């Protein structure tokens, strides 16, 4: 049997598996087929998760008879870590890529002037590698690594000499800061990586700061700082999609078109298409990303967890093309843009204020969360809202959170449909809780 390879060749596979274990949890090996996952794949991906997360700290097995149910355990009162960040860090390379990366550094470091051509680097690496890698594969892999190292600023290519040069790197980024200033930076980073997204660069910075402080003998400070903040109910799974988020942001910043590989849930198949990046929306409560893209003058809302891959194309676009679409999105409740035939649908809602409250939190919340709403005061305890709705389905959860304080009025088709669906869903909820009245 060949040895287990912990390197991640297909990060999408590990990302999907991690999402299932983290969000839903407690699925055994026998349950894998429900998610179209082979049992062998289940074993391999779970083994990788144990390596990256650390079995004793985060990943444990619950027992249900003979079945083992893997789940991730977190203690928000003892640790500010996002355990899934190590899943993200694992995506970077294969065994060969990692080997070529470090051997290239060694070859350039061994040269007196820190320079070498691609052929010289390839010759020296070939001398020490096993011959189980074909020369063509090794050469193409090295070219990709050299290109990546150029993009990262680790090396640069001198066209006149046709050689690669090792760039000088700052060894001590924090050398001009005092210890107290570094501690303050570290505490700030601890806060923002748990309260601001995207946050992967913050996690990299945190790791660097910790190593630097440990070299200064500040182990006790690091241990005490980790218990300084309590973050309850912080969604951590958003970090699994940050690779896609950063590519989307890069394309949007440079006005580049995108090619997207997307999973169509209703048709149960994958599709790919070219589009323009318009906006990213982050659902703070549920920790979900949505990509809003323009395709053939229509706006599509793509949940990030159904996006398998994003490729930035060389073709540019004029940002003025998406300006009308961005204005349209501003009028929408969340991410769903109305279809052209229907357009926005008018609804009317009556809200009741708590009579014994000095602060009108219902009115304040409606003004804050319902953009472009027309509010009319009825009396001291009641106000009515007229609103142009883009999508009934995604609006119902928000409206339901007001409970008995919200009542759908109006005679429009959208108002009648919303009122009927809300009543039926409340009845279903009551039925589930044993109400028989």
N, C-alpha and C positions, 0 to 999 in steps of 0.2 A: 504493500500500500504506500503511495507517495506521501511525503510529509505534508502536513497542513500548511497552507500558504496564507498568512494573515493579511497580505497586501490586497488592496481593494482595486480590482480591475473595472468593476461596474458600480460606481457610487450610487446610481439610482436604485439598484437592487437593495443595497444596504440601507439607503434612506427610507424606502418603502417599508422594509422590514422593521426598522427602528421605530417608524411611526406607528405601526400596528402594535408593537410591544409596549411602547411608551403611552400612547393615547388610550388604547383599548385594554391591553394587558391580559394576563391570565389565559393565554391560548396555548394549548399543549401542542406537541409534535403531531398528534392525530388531527388537530384542527387546521393544520396548514393548508389542506386541500380546499378549504372554504375560501381561501384567499389566492387560489391558483399558485400556491407555493409547494414545490416538491419537498418531500421529507428530508432528502439529502441537503437541499438548499436551506431548509429551516435549521438543520444542525450546523451547517457552515456559517450562516449569518449570525446565529446565536453565539457561536464560538467567537466570532470576531467581536461581537458586542461585549462579551466577557473580557476580552483582551483590552479593548479600548476604554471601557467604563471602569473596570476593576470589579470583579465579582463580589468581593467582600464588602465594598462600600455602597454600591448602588444596585447591582443586579442580583436578585435572589430568586429562588424557586419556592413557590407555594405548592403544597401537596393536596391533591384531590384523589384519594385512593391511591392507585398506582400511577396516576398521571402527574407529571411535573408541569407547573404553570409558571413560566418566567414572568417577572414583573420588575419594574424599576421603582425603587423606594427612595424618597427624598425627605429630609427633615429641614423645613424652612427656618426653624428656630436655631439650628446648629450650623448651617452651612449656606453660604451665598452662591455656591458653585452651580453652574448649569452643567449637569453631567453629560448632556448631549453635545457639548462643544468638542469633546474628543472624537465623536463620530464625524463631525465636520472636518477636524484636523486630519482624519485618517484618509481623506479622499485624494491626497495630493499626488501619489505616485505608485508605480509598480516596483517590484524588487529590482528589475534591470534599470529603471529610471533613477532610482535612489543610488544604485551602485555607480552609474555613469556620472551623476551629479557630483558625488564626493571624489571620485577618481579624477574628474576634470579639475577640481580644485587642487588636488594633490599634484597633478602634472604641472599646472600653471605655477603653483607655489615652488616646485622643484627647479623651475627655470630661473636663471640668474636675473633676467629682465622681466620675469612674470609674463612672458609672451610665448605663444605657440600657435601654429597653424592647425586647422581641423585635421589634416593628414597626420601631423606629428602627434596630436592628442590621441587619434584613433590607433596609431601604431603602438604607442606605449600602453594603452588600455588593452589592446589585443594580446600583448605579451603575457599579461597576468590573468586574463579571464579564461575560464574553461571553454573548450571548443564546441560546446553544445549550442552556441548561438551562431547563426549564419552570418557571414561577413556583411551581406546586404542589410540584414535586420539590424546589426550592430551599428552600421554607418547611418542608417535612417534614424535610428533611435538617438544617436549622438547628435545629429543635426537638430532634432526637436529639442533636446536638452540645452544645447548651446543657444538656441533661439529663446527659450524660456529664461535662461540665465541672463541674456541680454535685456529682456523685458523687465526683469527684476533689478537690473542695475548692478549685478554681481560681476559681470564681465562686459567688455565692449569690443566691437570689431573695428580694426583699423584697415580701411579699404586699400590704402596705398601699399601697406606691407602684407595684406591678406593674412593677418594673424589676429588672434583673440588675446586681449589684455585683461589681466585681473585688476579690477577697480579697487582703489583704496577705500576701505570701510572704516567708519568711526568706531573705535573699539569701546569707547565709553560715552554713550549718548547722554548720560546724566551727570557727567563729571563736573559741570558748571553749577549744579544744584547742591544746596546743603542737604544734610540728612533729613532735617525737619521738612524741607520743601518736597523731597522725594516721598516722605511719609504722607504728606498732604495730597500729593498727586495720586498716590496709591489708594488712599481712602476715597478720593473723588471717583477714581476709575471703578472701584468696587460698587459705588452707588449707581453710576451711569450704565454699566454693563447690564444691570438688572432693571433699569427703568427707561432705557432708550433703545430704539431699534433703527437700523441694523446695528449689531454690536460685536461682530466677529473681530474687527480691528481692536476693539477694547479688550477682548479676551487675549489677543496676542500681546498687547501692551501690559496687561496684568501679569502674564507669565514672565515677561522680561523684567518687570519691576520686582517681582518676587525673587528671581534669581539674583538680581543686583543687591537687594536688601539682605538676602541670605549671605552673600559674600561679605557684607558689612557686619555680619553677626546679629541681624535683627530678626531672628526666628521667632522670638517671643512676641514681638510687635505684630508679625504677620498672623500668628495664631489668635491674638486678641482682636485684631482688626476684622477677622472673618466673622466674629460674633457681634459686630457693631450694628449691623442692619438686620431687620427682620422683613423679609419679603413674602407675604402670604399670597397664595393663589397666583403666582407669577407663571404664565405659560412659558415653557422652555422649548417646546417643539418647533417654534418659529425658526430656530437656528438651522434646522435641517434644510430649509429652502433658501438660506442666505446666499449660497453660491449662485442661484438663479437671480436673486434680487440684485446682486452686485453687477451681473452681466446686463440686466435690464437697465440699471442706472447708468452704466457706462455707455450703452447704446443711446439712451435718451440724452445724456450730456453732450455726446458728439454728433447728435442728429443722424444716427445710422439706423438703417432698417434691420429688422430681426427676422430670423427663421425660427419658428417655434414647433416643437414636437409635442403634441397635446393628446390627452386621452379622452375620448368621447364616451362618457359614462352610459348614455342611453343606447348607443350603437355598439358599445363594448369593443371598440377598436381605436387604434391610434391614427392620427392624421398629422400632417405637417403643412405649414403655410407661411408665407411671408407677410409681415405686417409692420406697422409703425408703432413705436412705444409712445403712449400718451400719458399714463399716470400709474403710480403704485398706490394701493390702498391697504392699510394695515388695520385689521380688526383687533383692537386692544384687548377686549374681553375674552376672545377665544384664541388669540394668538395665531391669526391666519392672514396670509398675504393674498392679494388679488392683483393681477396684472390687467390693466385696461389698455387695449391695443386697438388700432384702427386698421380695418381690413375692408377694402373696397368701399370706403366712405361710411362704413358702419363701425360702431364701437362694440367690442366684445369684452366681457369680463371673464378672465380666465383664473380660476382658483389655482394658486401656485402648486398645491399638492397633486394636481392633475397634469402639470407641465413636466415632461420628462427631460427636456433639453432645450437650451436656447443658444443660438449661434448668431454672433454679430456679423452682419454682412458689410462689404466694402461700400455698397451703394448708399449714398446720402439722401436726405429729404429736406425740404424747406419746412422749418418749424411753424411757419404761418399756415401750413396745411392742416395742422391739428388744433389750431386756436379755436375754431368754431366748436370742435368736439370737446375741447376742454371746458368751454363755457357751458355746453350742454350737460356735462358731468356735474358741474357745480350745482345745477338745479335738481339733481337726482338725490333720492333719500340716502342710498348707500352706493352700491356699485352697478346695479342693473339700470341700463339705459332703455327707455321705452322703444317699442317697435315703431317703425315709421307709420304704419297704418293706424295704430291706436293713438300714439303720442301719449302725452301726460293725461291722467284721468283725475277729475276733480272729486274730492271727498270733503265731508264736513264732520268735525268731531267736537263734542262738548266735554270740557274738562271741569271737574269740581275741585275747588281749593279746600284745604283743611281750615275750618273756621276758627280753630283754636291756635293757629300758628301765626307768629309775628312775621315770619319770613315765608313768602309765597314760593316754595321750592318747586311746585308743579309748574307754575308759569315760567319760572326761571329756567327749568329744564327744557320746556318746550321751545323757548326762545333760543336756547343754546344748541339744541340738537335737531330742531326742525327748521332748516334754512328756508328762507323765502316764504314762510308761512304768513297768512293774513289773520291777525288775531283781533277779535271783537269782544269787548267786555260786556257781559250780560248783567251781572250784579256783583256784589262784593265777594260772593263765593263761586261764581261761575263765569267761564269765558268760552267762546267758541272759536274754532280754528278752521279756516278754509285752506286746503292744501292741494297742490298739483302733484299727484303721486306717480312715480315711475314704475313701481312694481309692488303689487299687493302682498306677495309671498314673503318678501324680506321685511316688509313693514309690520307684519302681524306680531312678531316677537317683541318689537319695541313698544307697540301699543298695549300688548298684554301686560307689560311690566307695570302699567299704571293701575291695574286691577279695576275696582269699581269706580275709580275716579274718572274713567274715560268712557264715553258713550258715542257710538257712530250714528250720525244723523244724515240727513240729505236724501234726495230722491234720485240722484244720478245712478247709473248702472254700477259704477265702481263702488259707491257708498253702499248700495244694496248687497253687492257681492261680498264686500268686506264685512258688513254686519252679519250676514248669514254664515260666513266661514268662522267668524269669531264666536258666535253663539254655539255652533256645532262643535267647535273645538273645546269650548268651556264645558259643554255637556259631556264630551268624551273624557275630559280630565276628571270631572266629578264622578263619572261612572267608574273610572279606574281607582278612585279613592273610596268606593263603596257607597256613594250617595245614590239613594233610590227614590228620592222625592220627585 
